[in-house]
Amino acid sequence: MRRLSPFKTVPLTLLVGVLLAALWGVAREYRVVERMWFNWHVFWQSVDAQALGLEGYEVAIEARVIAGLEDNVSALSYDPDRKTLFTVTNKDAELVELSLEGRILRRIPLTGFGDAEAVEYISPGIYVVSDEHSQRLIKVQVDDNTRSLDAADAQQLTLGIDAGGNNGFEGLAYDHRGNRLFIAKERKPVQIIEVRGFPHLDPAAPNILEVTSSSKRNAGLFVRDLSSLQFDERSGHLLALSDESRQILELDTDGRPVGNVSLSKGSMGLSKSVPQAQGIAMGEGGTLYLVSEPNLFYVFRKK
């Protein structure tokens, strides 16, 4: 029986090792293990666990160009008092108010906000804007007379968790009952951070700051990146938007993935895939609003 020379088996072993390493790298990058676990979990779970029923949504407004806005929009937040939406642009930074049909109502220049990537409604006239690169959270006040905003005049919090580069705070969501601010860290690693005590809304009360991140919840996130978050007050579930994975992921109160829907062509009646989903917000009746770079607007409603 002919045997391989030891000099021939070494390159073969190296080749197999390189291939296995490459496959493992791809699996980690695309979160293959996490996705398989999610599919298995969803297969066995109760239908009631998917509180939002994402599979029941259908596109009502698709890829409407936000006329007059050429800079990249990033993030989206619904203001229940004004019945409007707010987004931010990260080039020549602005806070932009939109109608529920995706039309510009006003533009507010931002000074000293760095790379503004997210905005979130907190309470009447109060919002938080995030600066991705420096990982700052900036509390701002907006009323009908607001014409510009300067970060130097605002309450701020810098966290600096794995700071640097273009992988910082990409999305925000607020739990009004629990007074929790959720922060989406885009990648390296993908994670959701919870902050209690910011913004500080009651000057008469002591300001106790608490910052946490659930390793169990983060481990179950099978998406490649996070670009936006939305908290649903009715169910206590969290929606996580991923641009690269083209997914909206639903997390239950324990942070476990319980549902998802694709943003690819054919899903939810989409005639084309959503190109670069950057912001998601939920309005009355569970209506979902979404923006995509550089300036596309979407609305999804239950069938």
GIQUINOR-V953505 format. One line per field, one symbol per residue. ss: DSSP state (@ for helix, = for strand, . for the rest). phi: phi as a letter, one per 40 degrees, with the letter a starting at -180 (. if undefined). burial: 1 if it has 16 or more other ideal C-beta (glycine too) atoms within 10 Angstrom, else 0. A space follows every 10 residues. Layout:
ss = ???
phi = ???
burial = ???
//
This chain:
ss = .....@@@@@ @@@@@@@@@@ @@@@@@@@@. .@@@@@@@@@ @@@@..@@@. ...@@@==== =====..... ..=======. ...======. ...=====.. ...======= =....===== ===..===== =....===== =......=== @@@..===.. ........== =====....= =====..... ======.... .........= ===.@@@@@. .......=== =......=== ==....==== =.....==== ==....@@@. ......==== ==.@@@.=== ==...===== ==.
phi = .cbccdcccc dccccccccc cccccccccc fccccccccc ccdccccccc ccfdcccbcb bbfccccgbb cccagaacbc ccfbbbbbbb bfdacbcbcc bgbcbabbcb bgcgccbaaa cbadgbbbbb bcccfcbbcb bbbcccbabb cccbcbabbg cfchgbbccb ababccccfb bcbccdafcc abbbbbhbcc cbcccccbcb bbaccccccc ccccabbaba cccccgcbcb bbcccfbbbb bcccgccbaa acbcdgcfgc cacccacbab abbcggdbba bbccabbbbb bcc
burial = 0000000000 0000000000 0000000000 1001100100 0000000001 1101001010 1100010010 1111111110 0001111111 0011111101 0100000101 0011111111 1100001111 1111111111 0100000010 1001111010 0000001111 1111100001 1111111001 1111101110 0000000000 0000001111 1111111111 1100001111 1111111111 1100101111 1110001101 0001011111 1110011111 1111111111 100
//
